[in-house]
């Protein structure tokens, strides 16, 4: 039994690793492309939402009070009410205008005489800006901070967070856990599925299409050995593809987050990665087994690929449960649900709440389900109508 399975595994490994193009596209390219793509996306989003640091905002103000006349942060040009309407049109067209501030004619006097206890409306400052323009939004935030500071200085009874701090008690671990636990389970499942999908149809449906599987079936070998050998070898290759994508994601995620402080994969320990590896390996086995069964039904690679698509949709939908708190696993028996258990384990690991019992149960359940799939695939190999359907 052992020699037969090893023979099939050697055959699959030889077929895969001797094809340099397949190794490049299946193992090396996913991680590299993900890193390059996510890095460019992060730089693009940072550039999209960050204002031009060298730009001096153009601000027009009506009835600007004397206390704001010498603002260094925002050089202001005084205009009349009529000119302000023209400035608003320029602002809408994003043409040489970033903010229009309109004060009441006697704003300073109204502020000085205003009593909050009177129940009368407080003096209002109207700030017109364009939220779709990063430069206009930046000018708006700067002006709003100046006005808030001025308002605070009028009745400054206490300060908020004016000491040495720090006041934000969220740690680097908290930041990483929050970001990674939401995104990475979905990404990892997609990467694992893509890696398995790129090799399983070729190994089974491809051999049916070429007629080479008939040669294997006439040898003195149990069909179960053939099924097991293919699933194990394909799982190893699928795992390598998934790990490549995972490494590319981990390296590029800080750039994708725009350099957000506190987002770092270095907060995870060796034990976290070992638990994650156990989940990934068992999930890879199950995904390969499921795709292999679908591929065995198909007549050719093209048909197998089209039939696998619904399974991919199911995997994505299940993976989204990591983002929904109400759909996360609450009890240990829920980790018996295939694929869902893998997503939930990944979510807990990335959240720094790993449950060893859940991980072991998930890995064991996935291996059992893989064994059942091997049995189904064996029966399919014993069925000549399935094997020789071309």
ABEGO torsion letter per residue (X at the ends): XAAAAAAAAAAAAAAAAABAAAAAAAAAAAAAAAAAAAAAAAAAAAAAABBBAABBBBBBBBGBBAAAAABAABBBBBBBAAAAAAAAAAAAAGBGBABBBBBBABAAAAAAABBAAAGBBBBBBBBBBBAABAAAAAAAAAAAAAAAAAAAAABBABBBGABAOBABABBAAAAAAAAAAAAAAAAAAAAAAAAAAAAAAAAAAAAAAAGAAAAAAABBBBAAAAAAAAAAAAAAAAAAAAAAAAAAAAAAAAAAAGGBBGBBAAABBAAAAAAAAAAAAAAAAAAAAAAAAAAAABABAAAAAAAAAAAAAAAAAAAAAAABAAABBABAAAAABBGAAAAAAAAAAAAGABBAAAAAAAAAAAAAAAAAAAAAAAAAAABAAAAABX
